[in-house]
Amino acid sequence: MFPSRTEAWKQARAFIDDFCHGAGVPRDACLRANLVLEELFLNTVKHGHGGGSDAPIWITLAARAGRVDLTYEDHAPPFNPFAPGTRAMLEALAPARKEGGLGVILAQGLTTSADYAYLFGRNRIRLTLA
């Protein structure tokens, strides 16, 4: 569990790296996990909590058969990055976009499965990285 603050990302990244090393996760899979989680984490801080908050972010990781399963949860307002049409909308806005939106496309492109739920006041994103 980490606070929704930019400076907490360093601790979260160390947690992910320690997990990968301890679980024997291949380097490329660990890099993908770091990249996807960084996008989710920083989007929560910037967009979900307007620049930061002490609200918690939970990251759960599991390794199995060369894959990494991750669960990411936060207390930000509900947002389903995998809702039908979200990717198409972000791609259509790309020419006018100064920043943002790429994390959703990135997360979708690096995962073999993804689901979203809003439960008990939390966004919950579950992803599998091959």
N, C-alpha and C positions, 0 to 999 in steps of 0.2 A: 504494500500500500504506500502510495506517494502523494504528497500534496500537489494540487493542480498549479504548479509554479514552474516557470521555465528552468530555473536553477535546479529543480528536482530531477530533470531529465538525466543529468549525469549519474545520479544514484540509480535511476531506473535502467539506464544503459549498462551500468556495472552489474546489476542484478541479472539482466539478460545474458551478458557475457559469462558470468559465473555459472548460470544455468547451462548454457551451451557447452562450456568446458566440462562441467561435472557430468552431463548426460551424454557426452561424446557426439554432440550434434556437429555435422560437417560444417566447415567454415562458411560455405556459400549459403547454407540454410540459416545459419546464425546471422549473417549479414542481411538476408531478406527479412528475418524476424525483427532485427534492429531497425531497419528502414521503415517497415510497416508500422511498428509500434511508435517510432519517433513521429511519424505523420499523425497517427491517432492522438498521441500525447500532446503534441504542440497545437493541434486543432482544438483539443479540449481546453487548453490553457487560453489560447487566443480568442477563439470563437465561442466556446461554451461558457467560459467564465470571464470574458472581457479583459483578458490580460493576466489573470492569475487569481487564485483563491486557495484557501486551506482545505477546500472540499477534496475528499480523497479520490484517487485513481487506483483501481485494483488491476494488477496484471498477474495472470495465472498461466503457467507454461507446462507443457508435457511433451515428452519425446517418445515416439513409437515408430518403429519400422522405417527409419529415415525421414520421418515427417515431424514437424513441430505443430502441435495444437496450442492455440493461445486463446485466452479469454481476456477481454479488455472491458472494464466497467468504469463508469463515471457518473457523477450526479449532475451533469450539465443538462440543459433542456433537451427534450427528446429530439433526436436526429438519426434517421435511418440512412446511412450512406449507400445501402444496397437496395433502396426502394426502386421499383420499376420507374425508369425514366430519369433517375438522378444522373447517371453517367451521360446519357444523351444530352441532358440539359447543360451539364458542365462542359461537354465538348462543343456544344453550340455557342456557349458564351466565351470560349477560349480566345477568339480574336480580340475581344474587348476587355479581357481579364488582365489586371495588372499583377495580381498574385492570388494564390489560393485555388482550391478545387482539385489540384493535381493529386493530392493524397488519396482521395477516394478512387480515382482512376488507377493509381499505383497499387493500392491495396487490392483492388479487384483483379489486377493483372498478375499479381504475385501469389495468389491463393488458389487452392484447388477446391475449397469450399468456404462458404461464408454465410453467416446468418446474424440477424439482428432481432433484439427484443427490448422493449422498455418494461422493466419489472421492478416493482417496489421502489419507484423513484430513481431508477438507474437505467442508463443505456447499457446494454450488454451486447458486445460484438464477439462472436466466436469465429475463428478463422483456422484453416489448416494450410500450412505451407509445405509444399513438397520438397 
